[in-house]
Amino acid sequence: MGPRTLWRMSEADSEAIGAGRAASRGIVLAATGLVWAAAMLWSARATITGRVDAEMEVTSTAYAMPGAVSAALVAGAAVALALVGFFPRTGRTGRFLLAIGGGLAVGLLGALSIITINTEGWIYAVVGGTIAAAATIGGALAGFRYPRVTAAVCWGAIAVFLAGVVLTFLQDDLLPVFGAADTSSSQATAAGYFGFAQGVLGGLAAGLIGYRLLRRARHRTGSDLKWPLYALTGAGPGLLLVVGEILTRTAGSRVLELAGRVSELELTVQQMLSGSRLNNGLIVLFVGAFTAMVAVGRTLGSPATDPTGPDDDPAGSEPAPPEPTAPAAAAPAAAVAAAPGAGQPAAPVAAAPGAGQPAAAVAATPGAGQPAAAVAAAPGAGQPAAAVAATPGAGEQAAAVQAGDSADSEETARGGDAEPVRSVRRAR
């Protein structure tokens, strides 16, 4: 077997591998979005074609259009993200055009499935055009600067849809929990509470899933996004629901108006459903944004303590207690300082050689226009000398500390083998 060699990955190879992984993840999202859109379109087509009379056919079309529009938004964005992932080196303009083209292709396919129900009437052409517009808008979202945010929003929208499906199956069991009884008023109140709970759960799912996906992208790429983008990711599914409702009310307004002409009851139902869809989208938007902000806020640590900041002790250390060399009455202006700390000048010390014992000569710092006094203290046997600095105040004379001959002889006798320390006197 030949020797093993190490192959160093170049930057271009790394980008190619990263683009391939992004494309594979985009394929999964695109497939999921297409399955959702296909299921909604198939359900709408089956519901519309299953009606016998024209009035029920119109109302069924009005009921099915909002869900198909929301699914088309997500499918267009997901397919556009997959196309952009396959061509990562495309410029900004090319990426945007590619994303719009992918969304438009999805929209045309979805519109074709509705228009072919009846090519003679205008109602299905309106629904098909609304679906195509929704998919194109979704594709345009994929051409923006942060594709990971768009992908997380798409996954969050799918999670909101799944939460809605589960709650719909459990609706009959959950309505009594919210106070539904035999009266119509209690059932209406319970339905309102149920819709509110559905929006809150959808918002929680959108915020948590969006936050989790962005965190995984951070670990994968090594770069993080700012917290407003986390909030936008959590609010994205609700924003898609609001955009879908706006498209339904504008591009598909003729269908809703035609359904309202069937009867006064149908008009009231359409208005209630339209308001409920908008409220649900707004609840998902705000709850999702709040959930994502709380989730990312829990991961932010407190600011680190600045090691270069001010210390609690500005002097650096506590000064040692002074050692007086003369009575307080004889030295009114003498300032006694210890070993120099932070911000204090150091006193020059001259050591007098003795039998293993140091002597300290202390130089005093003169005041304004005043001479300096040097005071020498003779240490005992085996004890270090204390350095004393006398600093006179402005306009005051410092007290001269003098050591007499008797003190010199006494210190010499007490010092044992140590040499006498020279006394430095300052004249007035």
N, C-alpha and C positions, 0 to 999 in steps of 0.2 A: 504494500500500500504506500502510495506516495506521501510526501509531507503535506500536512494540512496548512492551508494558507487562509489568512483573514482578509475578507473583502470589505473595504470601507465604503459605506453607503454615501453617495453624493447627495447634495441638496435636491437635485432634480429627481433622483430616485425616491428620496423621502417624500417629496411632494406628490409624485406619481402614486406611491403606495397610499398616502393619505387620501388622495382623490379617489382611488379605487375603493377604499373603505367607506368613504362618504357616499359614493355611488351605490354601493351595496345596501347601505342603510336607507338611502333614498328609494331604492327599488321596493324594499319592504313597506315603507310608508306609502308609496304610490300604489302598490297592490292593495293595501288596506283601504286607502281612500277610494279607489276604483270599485272595490267590492261594496263599500257602503253606498256609493252613488248608484251603482247598478241595482242594489237591493231596493233603494228608495224609488228609482225610476220604474222598476218592475212592479213594485207594489202600487204605484200610482197608475200605471197602465192597466193592471189587472182590476183595480177598483173602478176606474173610469169605464172600461169596456164591459164590466159586469152589470152595469145599470141598464134598465129597460127603457125608461122614459128619459126625455131630454133634460127635464128639470133636475132629476137626481144625478144625471151625468155632469151637469154644470156645477152643482154643489160639491160633488165628489172631486172634481178638478180643483175647485177652490180650496178644499181641505188638504189635498195632496201637494199642492204647489209649494208651500213654505218649506216642508221637509226636503223636497227635491232641490230647491234652491240652496239650502244650507249644505247639503251633501255635495252639490256641484262646486261650491266655493272651496271646500276642503280638497276635493278630488283634483281640481285645477291647480291648486297650490302644490299638492303632493307630486303630481306628475311633472310640473315645472321644476320643482326642486331636484327630481331625479335627472332630468335633462341637463340642468346646470351642473350637477355633479359629474356627469359624463364628459363635460367640456369645461374643466376648471380654468384653463388658460384663456378663456374668452374674456375680452374687455368688458367694461361696465355696460356700455351700450349694447354690445352683442349679447351679454348675459340677460339684459332686460328684454331684448327682442325675443330671445330664445324662450324665456319664461312666459312671455305673453303668447307666443305661438303654441307652446305646449298647453296652456290653459284654454286657448281658443279651440284647439283640436278636441279636447275633452268636452268642451261646451257644445260643439257641433254634433258630436256623437250622441250626447244626452238629448239635445234638441230633436235629433232625428227620431229617437225612440218615442217621443211624444207627438211629433207632427204627423207621423205615419198612422196614428189612430184614426184620423179623419182629415184628409187633405183639403176638403171642400170648405170647412168652417174656419173662421179666423181665431177662435178661442184657443185651439191647440198651437197655432202659430205664435200667439202671444206667450203662452206658457213656454214653448220651446225657445223663443227669443230671450225670455227672462233667465232660463237655465244657461243658455250660452253666454249671456252677459255675466252671470255669477261666476262661471268657470273661468272666464277671461280675467275678471278682477282677482280671483284667487291666484291665477298664474302670475299676474303682475306683482302680487305680494312676494312671490319667490324671487323676484329680481332685485330686491333691495339688498342692503349691505350685509345684513346679519342673517344668513340662511339658517343658522342653528336656532334662532328665535322663531322663524317661520315654521321650521320642522316641529319644534316643541309646541307651538300653537296648534298645529294640525293634530298632533297626538292628543293634546288636551281637549280639542273639539270632539274627537272620536270618543274619548272617555266620558265627556258630558252626554253624548248621544247614548252610549251604553248605559249610563246611570239612569237616563230618562226611560230607556226601554225596560230596565229592571223595575223601576218604580211604577211604570204603567201596568206591568203584569201583576204587581202587588197592590194596585190602587183599591180594589174592592175590599181588601183586608185592612188597608191603612186609613181609609176614609172614616170608619167608626172611631178610630183613635183620635181623629181631629174633631170629633163631635157630630158626625153625620147621624141623623135620625130619620124618622119617617116624613118630616116636614121638608118642604122645598127650601125654606130659608136656611135650615141647619145644613142641608146638603150643599147649598151654595157657599155657605161660610166654610164648611169643611173643604170644599174644592179650592177655595182661595188659600187656606192654610197649606193644603197639599201642594199647590203650585209654588208657594213660597218655600216650602221645605225642599222641593225638587230643585229650585234655583240655588238654594244654599248648598245642597250636596253637590250639585254640578260645579259650583264655584270652588268648593273645597277640592274636588277632584282636579279641576283645571289648574289651580294654583300649585298643588303639591306635585302633580305630574310634570308641569312645566319647570318648576324649580329643580326637581330631581333630574330631568333630562339635561338641563343646563349645567348642573354639577358634574354629571357624567362627561359631558363635552369638555368641561374644564380639566378634569383629570386626564382626558384623552389628548388634548391639545396643549395643555400647560398654560393657557391664557384664559382669563376670566372676563366677565362682562360687568359693567356698572349696574348698581341696584335698580335704576329706572328701567333697564331692559328686563330685569327679572319681573318687575311689576307689569310691564307690557306683555310679557309672556303669559303671566297669570290672567291678565284681562283679555288676552287675544281670543279665546273661544267665545266669550261673551260678546266681544266686538264683532266676531263673525256672525253671531246670531242677530245682532242689531242690524248689521249690513244686509243680511238676508231678508230681514223683515222690511227694511227700507226698500229693497228691490221689489219685494212682493207688493208693497203698497204703491209703488210708482210704475215700474215696468209691467206688473201684472194687475194694475188697478182695474182694468176693464173686466177681467175675470171676476174679481171680487164684487164689482158693481152689478154684473150680470147675475151672480149668485144671490145678491141682496134683493133682486127684483122678483125672485121666486115667491117670497112671502115676507111678511113683517117679522115673523119668528126667525126666518133664516137670516134676515138682515141683522137682527139683534145678536144672533149667535155668531155671525161673522165679526161683528164689532167686538164682542166679548173675547173671542179667540185671538183677534189681532192685538188687543190690549194685553191679554195674558202672555202672548209670545214676546211682546216688547218688554214687559215687566220681567219676564224670565231672563231675557238676554241681559238686561241691565243688572239684575241680581247676580248673575254669573260673572258679569264684567267686574263689578265692584268687589264681590267676595273673592274672586280669583286673584285680583290685584292685591287685596289686603293679605290673603293667605300667602302669596309669594313673597311679599315684603316682610311679613313676620318670619317666614322660613329662612330667608337670607339674612335677616337681622339677628337671628339666634346664632349664626355662624360668625358674626363679626365680633372679634375680641376687643377688649378695652385698649386704648392707646398705650403703647409701651412707655415706661418711665424714661425720661431723657437722662442718660448718664452724665451729660455735660451740664445739666441744670444746676441751679443754686443749691448748696448744701444747707442742712439745718444749722450747722455751726459755721458761720462765715469766717471765723478765725482759723478754721481747720482743726483745732483741738483746744480743749480747755487749758487755760494757762495755769501753771503751777503756783501755789501760794507763795507770795514774796517772803524773803528772809530779811527782816529789818537789820540794819547795821548800826543804827543810832536811835536814840529816843525820838518819839514823834515830835516833841516840843522843840528839839534842836534842828529838825529838818522839816519846815512847813511846806516847802515846795518840791520835795524830792519824790520822784515817781519811780517805784520799784517794779521792774519787769522781769519775767522769767525767761526761759529759753524761747527764742523767736518762733512764733507760729506763722499762719498764713497772713500776710499783709503787715508783719512786724519786721523791722530790720534786725539782723543778727549782730550780737555784740562780739567784737573781736576779743579773743581770749588768748593770753600769753601764758604759757606754762613754764613755771620756774622749776628747774630740775631739782629733785630731792631724792630721798631714799624711797623710790617707788610711790611717791605721793605728788599729785599735780597741784600747782598753784594757779589761781585765776587772776588775771589782770583785766579789769573791766573798764572799757572806755565809754564815757557818757556822751550823749548827743547834745550839743550846745543849743540853746534857744536863740532867739533873734538878737544878734549882737552880743552874746554872752559867752564867756569861755567855758570849756568843757571840764568836768571833774572826773578823774579816774579814781575809783575806790577799789582797794585790794582787800580781800578777806582771806585770812590764812585758814586753810582747812585743818581739821584734826587728822589723827593717824588713820589712814585707810578710808577717808571720806573725801568726796569730790568738792571742789570749790564752787561757791555760788556766784553767778555773774549778776552784778547789779548795775543797772543803768539809771543815772539821774538826769532827768530832762526838766530844766527849769521852764516855767511859764513865761508868757510874754510880759515884759516889764517887771519881772520879779527875779531876784537873785536866788541861785540855788544854795542850799546849806552845804557847807564844806564838812565832809565827814573825815575826821582825823583820827588816826590811831596813835596813841602815845607810846613812849618808850617802854612804859610799864606793860602796856598791852602787848607790845612786840615780844618782850621777854617772856610774858606769860604764855603767849601762843607758841613760842619756841620751846619752852619747857614742856608744854602739853603735847607738842607734836612729836616728841621722842627724838629719833634720829633725823627728822625732817629739817631741812634748812629753814632759817627764818625767811619770811616773805617780806619783800620790800613794800614799804607803805608809801603810797603816792599821795601827796597832799597838794591841794590847790589853794593858792593864795587868794584872798579877797580882791 
